[in-house]
Amino acid sequence: MRIRYIEKSDNTKIAAVIRKVIIEMGAPKTGIAYEDQELDAMFEAYEKDRFIYFVVENAKQIFGGAGIAPLKNGDPLICELQKMYFLPEARGKGLGKQMIQRCIDFAKVSNFKLCYIETMQNMKDAQKLYIKTGFKYIYHSLGNTGHSSCPIWMLKTL
């Protein structure tokens, strides 16, 4: 499995992966990434200045992804680690840590000073990974992401 930049041909595949993982995790379909407008056009959504999205691919199949974008309606020095979801076949292989590192490297080069993430309470393994990579819990949301069903907020100094 390898991590690479998203391509236009990945749009339907990564949208399906994200929706599948959200359902697997028992998360609500509203107030999270499941209903984001850009979910069906991720390549186009991340083809902007200070945006990037990576996918995990093997044999032309997509197994997950994650990206960085400026925090919506937030401080321009804060980015958000977005839409980080992996199918079970890609978990436990160190890909999450590699993905976060690629995203953080991009965030630093893009002159962000902080990285924010929102997640769900039951996504304990993801939270453990975020803590291992330097994220800390905070007690309020930042920006206006539209993800009202994500009650866990974390921040990392870059």
LUMMAR-462447 format. One record per residue: x, y, z of N, C-alpha, C in turn; chain; residue number from 1; residue in three letters. Coordinates in pm, 1 decimal, always signed. Example, Ala and Ser with C-alpha at 12.3 -4.5 7.8 and 13.67 -1.06 7.14 Angstrom:
BEGIN
+----------+----------+----------+----------+----------+----------+----------+----------+----------+------+--------+-------+
|      nxx |      nyy |      nzz |     caxx |     cayy |     cazz |      cxx |      cyy |      czz | nuba | gudren | mikol |
+----------+----------+----------+----------+----------+----------+----------+----------+----------+------+--------+-------+
|  +1319.0 |   -569.0 |   +780.0 |  +1230.0 |   -450.0 |   +780.0 |  +1320.0 |   -330.0 |   +780.0 |    A |      1 |   ALA |
|  +1285.0 |   -225.0 |   +708.0 |  +1367.0 |   -106.0 |   +714.0 |  +1290.0 |     +3.0 |   +787.0 |    A |      2 |   SER |
+----------+----------+----------+----------+----------+----------+----------+----------+----------+------+--------+-------+
end
This chain:
BEGIN
+----------+----------+----------+----------+----------+----------+----------+----------+----------+------+--------+-------+
|      nxx |      nyy |      nzz |     caxx |     cayy |     cazz |      cxx |      cyy |      czz | nuba | gudren | mikol |
+----------+----------+----------+----------+----------+----------+----------+----------+----------+------+--------+-------+
|    +84.3 |   -118.4 |     +0.0 |     +0.0 |     +0.0 |     +0.0 |    +87.6 |   +122.9 |     +0.0 |    A |      1 |   MET |
|    +45.7 |   +221.0 |    -77.4 |   +124.9 |   +343.8 |    -84.2 |    +35.7 |   +466.1 |    -68.0 |    A |      2 |   ARG |
|    +95.7 |   +572.3 |    -20.5 |    +27.0 |   +699.6 |     -5.1 |    +65.3 |   +786.5 |   -123.6 |    A |      3 |   ILE |
|    -36.5 |   +847.5 |   -185.5 |    -11.0 |   +935.7 |   -299.5 |   -115.0 |  +1047.5 |   -300.6 |    A |      4 |   ARG |
|    -88.6 |  +1148.8 |   -384.3 |   -185.3 |  +1257.2 |   -401.6 |   -312.9 |  +1204.4 |   -465.8 |    A |      5 |   TYR |
|   -424.4 |  +1263.5 |   -430.1 |   -551.9 |  +1225.2 |   -490.3 |   -553.5 |  +1263.1 |   -638.7 |    A |      6 |   ILE |
|   -620.3 |  +1181.2 |   -717.4 |   -641.4 |  +1207.9 |   -859.9 |   -791.5 |  +1216.4 |   -885.1 |    A |      7 |   GLU |
|   -828.9 |  +1280.9 |   -994.0 |   -970.8 |  +1297.3 |  -1026.1 |  -1043.3 |  +1162.0 |  -1031.4 |    A |      8 |   LYS |
|   -977.6 |  +1060.7 |  -1082.6 |  -1038.6 |   +927.7 |  -1093.5 |  -1063.3 |   +862.0 |   -957.5 |    A |      9 |   SER |
|  -1011.3 |   +920.7 |   -850.4 |  -1030.5 |   +866.5 |   -714.9 |  -1159.4 |   +915.8 |   -648.9 |    A |     10 |   ASP |
|  -1224.3 |  +1015.3 |   -707.9 |  -1338.6 |  +1080.4 |   -642.0 |  -1443.8 |   +982.6 |   -590.5 |    A |     11 |   ASN |
|  -1497.0 |   +898.7 |   -677.2 |  -1604.3 |   +808.5 |   -632.8 |  -1551.9 |   +703.3 |   -535.3 |    A |     12 |   THR |
|  -1427.6 |   +662.4 |   -552.5 |  -1370.1 |   +558.8 |   -465.4 |  -1349.6 |   +609.9 |   -323.3 |    A |     13 |   LYS |
|  -1291.3 |   +729.1 |   -307.8 |  -1265.9 |   +780.5 |   -172.7 |  -1396.6 |   +819.2 |   -104.5 |    A |     14 |   ILE |
|  -1492.9 |   +870.2 |   -179.8 |  -1623.7 |   +901.4 |   -120.5 |  -1687.9 |   +774.1 |    -65.2 |    A |     15 |   ALA |
|  -1678.6 |   +664.7 |   -140.0 |  -1735.3 |   +537.0 |    -95.5 |  -1663.6 |   +486.3 |    +29.5 |    A |     16 |   ALA |
|  -1530.4 |   +499.5 |    +33.9 |  -1453.0 |   +456.7 |   +150.2 |  -1496.2 |   +535.6 |   +273.7 |    A |     17 |   VAL |
|  -1502.3 |   +667.1 |   +261.7 |  -1537.7 |   +751.3 |   +376.4 |  -1677.6 |   +716.4 |   +427.2 |    A |     18 |   ILE |
|  -1771.8 |   +705.4 |   +337.2 |  -1909.2 |   +672.9 |   +379.3 |  -1915.9 |   +533.6 |   +443.1 |    A |     19 |   ARG |
|  -1843.3 |   +439.2 |   +388.5 |  -1842.8 |   +303.0 |   +443.6 |  -1787.4 |   +300.8 |   +585.6 |    A |     20 |   LYS |
|  -1676.4 |   +372.6 |   +608.6 |  -1615.5 |   +375.0 |   +741.4 |  -1707.3 |   +446.7 |   +841.2 |    A |     21 |   VAL |
|  -1769.9 |   +553.9 |   +798.8 |  -1862.2 |   +625.5 |   +888.3 |  -1975.6 |   +533.3 |   +932.0 |    A |     22 |   ILE |
|  -2030.8 |   +457.6 |   +838.4 |  -2137.8 |   +363.2 |   +871.8 |  -2084.0 |   +252.6 |   +962.9 |    A |     23 |   ILE |
|  -1964.4 |   +200.9 |   +930.5 |  -1902.0 |    +96.4 |  +1012.7 |  -1885.9 |   +141.9 |  +1157.3 |    A |     24 |   GLU |
|  -1848.0 |   +267.0 |  +1175.7 |  -1823.3 |   +321.0 |  +1308.8 |  -1952.3 |   +356.7 |  +1383.7 |    A |     25 |   MET |
|  -2064.7 |   +344.3 |  +1316.4 |  -2191.7 |   +374.7 |  +1381.1 |  -2214.0 |   +522.9 |  +1403.5 |    A |     26 |   GLY |
|  -2146.7 |   +603.8 |  +1325.0 |  -2159.5 |   +749.5 |  +1338.5 |  -2286.5 |   +797.2 |  +1268.2 |    A |     27 |   ALA |
|  -2340.0 |   +908.9 |  +1312.2 |  -2457.5 |   +963.1 |  +1242.8 |  -2418.1 |  +1012.3 |  +1103.9 |    A |     28 |   PRO |
|  -2513.3 |  +1017.6 |  +1014.3 |  -2484.7 |  +1064.8 |   +879.1 |  -2495.4 |  +1216.2 |   +867.7 |    A |     29 |   LYS |
|  -2546.8 |  +1280.6 |   +969.4 |  -2559.0 |  +1427.0 |   +967.3 |  -2460.8 |  +1488.1 |  +1066.3 |    A |     30 |   THR |
|  -2414.6 |  +1606.9 |  +1034.0 |  -2322.5 |  +1677.2 |  +1122.4 |  -2180.9 |  +1625.1 |  +1118.8 |    A |     31 |   GLY |
|  -2146.7 |  +1545.8 |  +1015.2 |  -2009.7 |  +1495.4 |   +998.5 |  -1976.3 |  +1493.9 |   +849.0 |    A |     32 |   ILE |
|  -1860.8 |  +1440.1 |   +814.5 |  -1812.8 |  +1440.7 |   +675.5 |  -1906.7 |  +1370.3 |   +578.0 |    A |     33 |   ALA |
|  -1989.0 |  +1278.4 |   +625.7 |  -2077.3 |  +1201.0 |   +538.1 |  -2159.1 |  +1290.0 |   +444.8 |    A |     34 |   TYR |
|  -2201.9 |  +1404.9 |   +495.1 |  -2288.4 |  +1492.0 |   +415.7 |  -2216.9 |  +1614.9 |   +358.4 |    A |     35 |   GLU |
|  -2085.5 |  +1621.0 |   +369.6 |  -2011.5 |  +1735.1 |   +314.7 |  -2029.4 |  +1743.1 |   +163.5 |    A |     36 |   ASP |
|  -2052.8 |  +1862.7 |   +114.0 |  -2074.1 |  +1884.0 |    -29.3 |  -1956.6 |  +1834.4 |   -113.1 |    A |     37 |   GLN |
|  -1835.4 |  +1854.9 |    -64.7 |  -1717.9 |  +1820.2 |   -145.0 |  -1685.9 |  +1670.9 |   -147.3 |    A |     38 |   GLU |
|  -1757.8 |  +1591.6 |    -70.6 |  -1723.7 |  +1449.8 |    -59.3 |  -1724.2 |  +1376.4 |   -193.3 |    A |     39 |   LEU |
|  -1808.9 |  +1414.5 |   -284.1 |  -1814.9 |  +1347.9 |   -414.4 |  -1723.3 |  +1411.0 |   -519.0 |    A |     40 |   ASP |
|  -1650.6 |  +1514.1 |   -480.3 |  -1557.4 |  +1581.9 |   -571.4 |  -1432.8 |  +1624.3 |   -493.4 |    A |     41 |   ALA |
|  -1371.4 |  +1527.8 |   -428.3 |  -1257.2 |  +1556.9 |   -341.1 |  -1137.8 |  +1613.1 |   -418.1 |    A |     42 |   MET |
|  -1109.7 |  +1561.1 |   -534.9 |   -997.1 |  +1611.2 |   -612.8 |  -1013.0 |  +1761.2 |   -635.8 |    A |     43 |   PHE |
|  -1130.8 |  +1801.1 |   -680.7 |  -1156.8 |  +1943.2 |   -708.8 |  -1156.5 |  +2025.9 |   -580.7 |    A |     44 |   GLU |
|  -1210.2 |  +1971.1 |   -472.7 |  -1218.5 |  +2043.9 |   -345.9 |  -1080.1 |  +2075.1 |   -288.4 |    A |     45 |   ALA |
|   -983.5 |  +1987.2 |   -314.1 |   -849.5 |  +2005.6 |   -257.4 |   -749.5 |  +2059.1 |   -359.3 |    A |     46 |   TYR |
|   -796.6 |  +2103.8 |   -471.0 |   -710.1 |  +2158.4 |   -575.4 |   -703.3 |  +2311.2 |   -562.4 |    A |     47 |   GLU |
|   -674.0 |  +2356.5 |   -441.0 |   -667.3 |  +2499.7 |   -410.1 |   -540.2 |  +2526.6 |   -331.8 |    A |     48 |   LYS |
|   -505.3 |  +2653.7 |   -323.4 |   -388.8 |  +2695.0 |   -246.1 |   -407.7 |  +2657.8 |    -99.0 |    A |     49 |   ASP |
|   -307.4 |  +2595.4 |    -40.1 |   -304.0 |  +2554.3 |   +100.0 |   -397.7 |  +2437.7 |   +131.2 |    A |     50 |   ARG |
|   -440.5 |  +2364.2 |    +30.1 |   -521.4 |  +2243.5 |    +45.2 |   -442.1 |  +2126.5 |    -12.4 |    A |     51 |   PHE |
|   -458.7 |  +2008.4 |    +47.4 |   -399.6 |  +1886.8 |     -9.0 |   -477.4 |  +1766.2 |    +41.4 |    A |     52 |   ILE |
|   -485.6 |  +1663.8 |    -41.2 |   -549.4 |  +1539.4 |     +1.9 |   -469.2 |  +1422.1 |    -53.3 |    A |     53 |   TYR |
|   -444.9 |  +1326.3 |    +35.4 |   -371.7 |  +1204.6 |     +0.5 |   -464.8 |  +1084.1 |    +10.9 |    A |     54 |   PHE |
|   -437.0 |   +982.5 |    -69.2 |   -509.8 |   +855.9 |    -59.5 |   -411.1 |   +742.8 |    -36.8 |    A |     55 |   VAL |
|   -462.2 |   +635.2 |    +21.5 |   -386.8 |   +511.3 |    +35.5 |   -437.0 |   +418.9 |    -74.0 |    A |     56 |   VAL |
|   -344.9 |   +372.0 |   -157.2 |   -382.1 |   +294.3 |   -274.2 |   -299.8 |   +166.3 |   -281.0 |    A |     57 |   GLU |
|   -364.3 |    +62.4 |   -331.5 |   -295.1 |    -62.5 |   -360.4 |   -370.4 |   -130.0 |   -474.7 |    A |     58 |   ASN |
|   -299.3 |   -164.2 |   -580.4 |   -357.3 |   -232.8 |   -696.7 |   -482.1 |   -159.3 |   -747.5 |    A |     59 |   ALA |
|   -470.1 |    -28.6 |   -758.5 |   -576.5 |    +58.1 |   -810.9 |   -701.9 |    +63.7 |   -723.9 |    A |     60 |   LYS |
|   -692.8 |    +11.3 |   -602.2 |   -801.7 |    +23.9 |   -506.0 |   -763.6 |   +128.2 |   -402.6 |    A |     61 |   GLN |
|   -862.1 |   +204.4 |   -356.5 |   -840.4 |   +306.4 |   -253.9 |   -884.8 |   +249.3 |   -119.8 |    A |     62 |   ILE |
|   -796.5 |   +261.6 |    -20.3 |   -823.0 |   +206.5 |   +111.9 |   -836.6 |   +313.4 |   +219.6 |    A |     63 |   PHE |
|   -817.9 |   +440.5 |   +183.7 |   -831.4 |   +546.5 |   +282.1 |   -772.4 |   +675.6 |   +232.4 |    A |     64 |   GLY |
|   -775.9 |   +774.6 |   +319.4 |   -720.9 |   +904.1 |   +282.7 |   -725.5 |  +1002.2 |   +397.6 |    A |     65 |   GLY |
|   -662.3 |  +1116.8 |   +375.5 |   -663.5 |  +1228.1 |   +471.3 |   -612.1 |  +1352.2 |   +400.1 |    A |     66 |   ALA |
|   -651.8 |  +1467.3 |   +451.8 |   -608.8 |  +1591.8 |   +389.9 |   -592.2 |  +1705.0 |   +488.3 |    A |     67 |   GLY |
|   -541.1 |  +1813.2 |   +434.7 |   -523.0 |  +1937.4 |   +509.6 |   -593.6 |  +2047.8 |   +432.4 |    A |     68 |   ILE |
|   -661.0 |  +2134.6 |   +507.3 |   -725.3 |  +2252.7 |   +449.2 |   -725.2 |  +2362.9 |   +553.2 |    A |     69 |   ALA |
|   -729.2 |  +2487.2 |   +508.2 |   -745.2 |  +2595.4 |   +606.3 |   -873.1 |  +2573.5 |   +686.2 |    A |     70 |   PRO |
|   -869.7 |  +2606.5 |   +814.1 |   -987.3 |  +2590.7 |   +899.0 |  -1098.7 |  +2681.3 |   +849.2 |    A |     71 |   LEU |
|  -1211.7 |  +2622.3 |   +819.0 |  -1326.2 |  +2696.3 |   +764.4 |  -1374.8 |  +2799.5 |   +866.0 |    A |     72 |   LYS |
|  -1381.3 |  +2923.6 |   +821.2 |  -1424.6 |  +3035.9 |   +906.0 |  -1342.0 |  +3046.5 |  +1033.6 |    A |     73 |   ASN |
|  -1213.0 |  +3019.9 |  +1020.3 |  -1124.5 |  +3024.9 |  +1135.9 |  -1001.4 |  +3107.9 |  +1108.8 |    A |     74 |   GLY |
|   -913.4 |  +3108.4 |  +1202.7 |   -786.5 |  +3179.3 |  +1194.1 |   -707.6 |  +3125.6 |  +1074.5 |    A |     75 |   ASP |
|   -655.3 |  +3212.0 |   +987.6 |   -580.4 |  +3165.1 |   +869.6 |   -450.1 |  +3092.8 |   +903.1 |    A |     76 |   PRO |
|   -407.1 |  +3096.9 |  +1027.5 |   -286.7 |  +3024.4 |  +1067.6 |   -318.5 |  +2883.8 |  +1118.3 |    A |     77 |   LEU |
|   -448.1 |  +2849.5 |  +1120.7 |   -490.0 |  +2716.8 |  +1167.0 |   -541.1 |  +2635.9 |  +1047.3 |    A |     78 |   ILE |
|   -488.8 |  +2515.4 |  +1034.4 |   -539.6 |  +2422.3 |   +933.3 |   -618.1 |  +2312.8 |  +1004.1 |    A |     79 |   CYS |
|   -687.7 |  +2234.8 |   +924.0 |   -762.4 |  +2122.1 |   +978.5 |   -717.8 |  +1994.0 |   +909.2 |    A |     80 |   GLU |
|   -690.6 |  +1891.9 |   +987.2 |   -668.1 |  +1757.7 |   +934.1 |   -806.9 |  +1701.9 |   +906.3 |    A |     81 |   LEU |
|   -835.0 |  +1673.3 |   +780.0 |   -970.8 |  +1642.3 |   +738.7 |   -985.6 |  +1503.8 |   +677.4 |    A |     82 |   GLN |
|  -1103.5 |  +1450.3 |   +697.9 |  -1148.1 |  +1329.5 |   +627.8 |  -1043.4 |  +1218.3 |   +629.4 |    A |     83 |   LYS |
|   -995.5 |  +1189.3 |   +750.1 |   -898.7 |  +1081.1 |   +767.3 |   -975.5 |   +954.8 |   +804.6 |    A |     84 |   MET |
|   -990.9 |   +870.1 |   +706.3 |  -1064.4 |   +744.9 |   +722.3 |   -989.7 |   +634.6 |   +649.4 |    A |     85 |   TYR |
|   -985.7 |   +515.4 |   +711.5 |   -919.9 |   +399.6 |   +652.0 |  -1010.5 |   +277.3 |   +662.7 |    A |     86 |   PHE |
|  -1016.6 |   +198.6 |   +556.3 |  -1086.1 |    +71.0 |   +561.6 |  -1009.1 |    -23.2 |   +654.6 |    A |     87 |   LEU |
|  -1074.7 |   -124.2 |   +709.4 |  -1006.3 |   -216.5 |   +802.0 |   -877.1 |   -276.3 |   +744.8 |    A |     88 |   PRO |
|   -872.6 |   -303.6 |   +614.7 |   -754.3 |   -363.5 |   +553.0 |   -631.1 |   -273.4 |   +561.5 |    A |     89 |   GLU |
|   -650.1 |   -144.7 |   +581.6 |   -538.1 |    -50.6 |   +586.2 |   -499.0 |    -11.9 |   +729.2 |    A |     90 |   ALA |
|   -573.5 |    -58.1 |   +825.6 |   -547.3 |    -21.2 |   +965.2 |   -440.2 |   -109.7 |  +1026.7 |    A |     91 |   ARG |
|   -368.0 |    -53.6 |  +1124.5 |   -267.6 |   -130.2 |  +1197.3 |   -140.0 |   -155.2 |  +1120.8 |    A |     92 |   GLY |
|   -116.8 |    -81.9 |  +1014.8 |     +2.9 |   -100.1 |   +931.5 |    +96.4 |    +21.6 |   +936.1 |    A |     93 |   LYS |
|    +65.7 |   +117.3 |  +1021.6 |   +147.6 |   +237.2 |  +1030.2 |   +113.0 |   +343.5 |   +927.0 |    A |     94 |   GLY |
|    +11.6 |   +317.8 |   +845.6 |    -25.7 |   +413.7 |   +741.0 |    -85.9 |   +541.5 |   +798.1 |    A |     95 |   LEU |
|   -159.3 |   +529.5 |   +907.4 |   -218.0 |   +647.9 |   +970.5 |   -111.0 |   +745.5 |  +1016.4 |    A |     96 |   GLY |
|     -8.1 |   +693.4 |  +1080.7 |   +102.8 |   +777.5 |  +1127.5 |   +174.5 |   +842.1 |  +1008.1 |    A |     97 |   LYS |
|   +198.3 |   +763.5 |   +903.0 |   +262.5 |   +818.0 |   +781.9 |   +174.9 |   +926.1 |   +717.7 |    A |     98 |   GLN |
|    +45.7 |   +900.8 |   +714.0 |    -47.1 |   +995.9 |   +653.5 |    -47.4 |  +1127.5 |   +731.6 |    A |     99 |   MET |
|    -55.6 |  +1117.8 |   +862.3 |    -53.4 |  +1239.2 |   +944.8 |    +76.4 |  +1314.9 |   +921.6 |    A |    100 |   ILE |
|   +188.8 |  +1242.9 |   +915.8 |   +317.4 |  +1310.3 |   +895.2 |   +320.5 |  +1383.6 |   +761.7 |    A |    101 |   GLN |
|   +270.7 |  +1321.9 |   +656.0 |   +266.3 |  +1390.0 |   +525.5 |   +178.9 |  +1514.7 |   +532.4 |    A |    102 |   ARG |
|    +66.1 |  +1501.8 |   +598.6 |    -24.6 |  +1616.4 |   +610.8 |    +39.0 |  +1728.5 |   +692.8 |    A |    103 |   CYS |
|   +103.0 |  +1693.4 |   +803.0 |   +167.7 |  +1793.5 |   +888.3 |   +283.5 |  +1859.7 |   +814.7 |    A |    104 |   ILE |
|   +361.4 |  +1782.4 |   +740.6 |   +470.7 |  +1840.8 |   +661.8 |   +416.3 |  +1945.0 |   +564.0 |    A |    105 |   ASP |
|   +307.1 |  +1912.9 |   +497.4 |   +244.3 |  +2007.6 |   +405.4 |   +195.5 |  +2130.9 |   +480.4 |    A |    106 |   PHE |
|   +134.1 |  +2110.1 |   +595.8 |    +82.3 |  +2222.2 |   +674.9 |   +194.8 |  +2318.6 |   +714.8 |    A |    107 |   ALA |
|   +307.3 |  +2264.5 |   +753.6 |   +421.0 |  +2349.3 |   +792.8 |   +472.2 |  +2430.0 |   +673.6 |    A |    108 |   LYS |
|   +487.8 |  +2365.5 |   +559.2 |   +535.0 |  +2433.8 |   +438.1 |   +434.5 |  +2540.6 |   +393.7 |    A |    109 |   VAL |
|   +308.0 |  +2518.0 |   +426.0 |   +202.0 |  +2612.7 |   +389.3 |   +183.0 |  +2722.0 |   +492.4 |    A |    110 |   SER |
|   +274.2 |  +2729.0 |   +588.2 |   +278.0 |  +2834.7 |   +690.0 |   +162.5 |  +2833.3 |   +789.3 |    A |    111 |   ASN |
|   +105.8 |  +2716.1 |   +813.8 |     +9.7 |  +2703.5 |   +923.8 |    +89.4 |  +2689.5 |  +1052.9 |    A |    112 |   PHE |
|    +33.0 |  +2735.4 |  +1162.7 |    +99.8 |  +2727.1 |  +1292.7 |    +35.6 |  +2625.2 |  +1385.5 |    A |    113 |   LYS |
|    -92.4 |  +2594.6 |  +1361.2 |   -165.7 |  +2497.3 |  +1442.1 |   -245.5 |  +2406.8 |  +1349.4 |    A |    114 |   LEU |
|   -266.9 |  +2282.4 |  +1393.6 |   -349.9 |  +2189.4 |  +1318.7 |   -461.0 |  +2139.7 |  +1410.9 |    A |    115 |   CYS |
|   -581.8 |  +2148.8 |  +1363.2 |   -703.7 |  +2115.1 |  +1438.1 |   -765.9 |  +1989.2 |  +1379.2 |    A |    116 |   TYR |
|   -830.6 |  +1912.7 |  +1464.2 |   -906.5 |  +1796.7 |  +1415.9 |  -1029.2 |  +1776.7 |  +1503.4 |    A |    117 |   ILE |
|  -1134.9 |  +1729.3 |  +1439.0 |  -1257.8 |  +1691.5 |  +1508.9 |  -1279.4 |  +1542.6 |  +1485.2 |    A |    118 |   GLU |
|  -1331.9 |  +1474.2 |  +1586.9 |  -1357.9 |  +1331.0 |  +1572.0 |  -1475.9 |  +1290.9 |  +1659.7 |    A |    119 |   THR |
|  -1507.6 |  +1164.4 |  +1652.4 |  -1620.4 |  +1109.0 |  +1727.9 |  -1569.6 |  +1041.5 |  +1856.0 |    A |    120 |   MET |
|  -1656.2 |  +1034.8 |  +1956.3 |  -1618.9 |   +973.9 |  +2084.3 |  -1577.8 |   +827.9 |  +2069.9 |    A |    121 |   GLN |
|  -1647.8 |   +751.5 |  +1986.0 |  -1619.7 |   +608.7 |  +1976.1 |  -1497.8 |   +576.9 |  +1889.9 |    A |    122 |   ASN |
|  -1437.8 |   +674.4 |  +1826.9 |  -1318.7 |   +650.7 |  +1743.4 |  -1192.7 |   +658.1 |  +1830.4 |    A |    123 |   MET |
|  -1185.7 |   +563.2 |  +1923.9 |  -1078.3 |   +561.4 |  +2025.0 |   -940.8 |   +536.0 |  +1963.3 |    A |    124 |   LYS |
|   -931.8 |   +443.8 |  +1866.6 |   -801.8 |   +415.9 |  +1804.1 |   -749.3 |   +539.3 |  +1732.0 |    A |    125 |   ASP |
|   -837.6 |   +611.9 |  +1665.6 |   -796.4 |   +735.1 |  +1597.1 |   -744.7 |   +836.4 |  +1699.7 |    A |    126 |   ALA |
|   -815.6 |   +849.8 |  +1810.8 |   -773.2 |   +944.9 |  +1913.3 |   -635.4 |   +907.4 |  +1968.9 |    A |    127 |   GLN |
|   -611.1 |   +777.7 |  +1989.5 |   -479.3 |   +732.4 |  +2037.3 |   -370.2 |   +772.1 |  +1938.0 |    A |    128 |   LYS |
|   -398.6 |   +755.6 |  +1808.6 |   -302.1 |   +792.6 |  +1705.1 |   -277.1 |   +943.2 |  +1706.3 |    A |    129 |   LEU |
|   -382.1 |  +1020.3 |  +1717.9 |   -366.5 |  +1166.0 |  +1720.3 |   -280.7 |  +1208.4 |  +1839.3 |    A |    130 |   TYR |
|   -304.0 |  +1149.1 |  +1955.0 |   -224.3 |  +1181.8 |  +2074.1 |    -77.7 |  +1143.7 |  +2051.1 |    A |    131 |   ILE |
|    -53.5 |  +1025.0 |  +1994.4 |    +84.5 |   +980.2 |  +1967.0 |   +156.8 |  +1074.5 |  +1871.6 |    A |    132 |   LYS |
|    +81.1 |  +1140.8 |  +1785.1 |   +143.7 |  +1230.5 |  +1687.5 |   +140.4 |  +1377.0 |  +1732.4 |    A |    133 |   THR |
|   +110.2 |  +1399.8 |  +1860.7 |   +125.2 |  +1533.8 |  +1918.2 |     -0.4 |  +1617.1 |  +1933.5 |    A |    134 |   GLY |
|   -116.3 |  +1562.8 |  +1901.2 |   -240.4 |  +1637.1 |  +1921.3 |   -279.2 |  +1630.4 |  +2068.1 |    A |    135 |   PHE |
|   -343.3 |  +1738.0 |  +2115.2 |   -392.1 |  +1744.1 |  +2252.7 |   -540.0 |  +1781.7 |  +2250.6 |    A |    136 |   LYS |
|   -613.5 |  +1729.9 |  +2346.7 |   -755.7 |  +1761.8 |  +2356.1 |   -774.9 |  +1909.4 |  +2391.2 |    A |    137 |   TYR |
|   -874.9 |  +1970.1 |  +2331.5 |   -917.5 |  +2104.3 |  +2369.6 |  -1066.5 |  +2095.5 |  +2403.9 |    A |    138 |   ILE |
|  -1120.1 |  +2199.4 |  +2466.2 |  -1254.5 |  +2190.7 |  +2521.8 |  -1359.4 |  +2272.9 |  +2447.9 |    A |    139 |   TYR |
|  -1330.1 |  +2305.6 |  +2324.1 |  -1426.9 |  +2379.1 |  +2242.2 |  -1389.3 |  +2360.4 |  +2096.1 |    A |    140 |   HIS |
|  -1486.5 |  +2375.8 |  +2009.8 |  -1458.5 |  +2365.0 |  +1866.7 |  -1395.3 |  +2493.8 |  +1816.8 |    A |    141 |   SER |
|  -1331.9 |  +2485.1 |  +1702.1 |  -1272.4 |  +2601.5 |  +1636.7 |  -1335.6 |  +2616.0 |  +1498.5 |    A |    142 |   LEU |
|  -1341.3 |  +2737.5 |  +1447.7 |  -1395.0 |  +2762.2 |  +1314.2 |  -1542.3 |  +2726.4 |  +1306.4 |    A |    143 |   GLY |
|  -1585.7 |  +2697.1 |  +1184.6 |  -1724.4 |  +2658.6 |  +1161.0 |  -1725.2 |  +2549.8 |  +1054.0 |    A |    144 |   ASN |
|  -1691.2 |  +2429.3 |  +1092.9 |  -1674.5 |  +2319.0 |   +998.2 |  -1806.7 |  +2257.6 |   +953.4 |    A |    145 |   THR |
|  -1912.5 |  +2282.3 |  +1029.3 |  -2041.0 |  +2220.1 |   +999.2 |  -2053.9 |  +2079.7 |  +1056.7 |    A |    146 |   GLY |
|  -1954.2 |  +2036.7 |  +1132.6 |  -1953.8 |  +1901.4 |  +1188.7 |  -2002.4 |  +1903.1 |  +1333.2 |    A |    147 |   HIS |
|  -2127.1 |  +1934.8 |  +1349.1 |  -2186.5 |  +1948.8 |  +1482.1 |  -2196.5 |  +1817.1 |  +1558.2 |    A |    148 |   SER |
|  -2183.9 |  +1704.4 |  +1490.1 |  -2191.1 |  +1573.9 |  +1556.8 |  -2054.6 |  +1522.6 |  +1601.4 |    A |    149 |   SER |
|  -1951.1 |  +1602.0 |  +1584.0 |  -1816.6 |  +1563.3 |  +1628.2 |  -1785.3 |  +1635.4 |  +1759.5 |    A |    150 |   CYS |
|  -1797.1 |  +1565.9 |  +1872.8 |  -1780.5 |  +1631.8 |  +2002.6 |  -1638.7 |  +1627.6 |  +2060.4 |    A |    151 |   PRO |
|  -1543.1 |  +1571.5 |  +1985.9 |  -1404.6 |  +1562.8 |  +2033.4 |  -1320.2 |  +1654.6 |  +1945.4 |    A |    152 |   ILE |
|  -1250.1 |  +1747.8 |  +2010.7 |  -1168.6 |  +1845.2 |  +1938.3 |  -1025.2 |  +1834.4 |  +1988.5 |    A |    153 |   TRP |
|   -931.4 |  +1840.7 |  +1894.0 |   -789.9 |  +1828.7 |  +1928.1 |   -709.3 |  +1930.6 |  +1848.3 |    A |    154 |   MET |
|   -592.1 |  +1966.5 |  +1901.6 |   -508.0 |  +2068.3 |  +1840.2 |   -361.6 |  +2028.6 |  +1854.7 |    A |    155 |   LEU |
|   -284.5 |  +2060.6 |  +1752.3 |   -139.5 |  +2033.3 |  +1753.0 |    -66.7 |  +2159.8 |  +1710.9 |    A |    156 |   LYS |
|    +36.5 |  +2195.3 |  +1786.5 |   +123.8 |  +2305.7 |  +1749.1 |   +223.1 |  +2253.5 |  +1645.5 |    A |    157 |   THR |
|   +239.0 |  +2328.5 |  +1537.5 |   +327.8 |  +2283.6 |  +1428.7 |   +468.0 |  +2342.4 |  +1444.0 |    A |    158 |   LEU |
+----------+----------+----------+----------+----------+----------+----------+----------+----------+------+--------+-------+
end
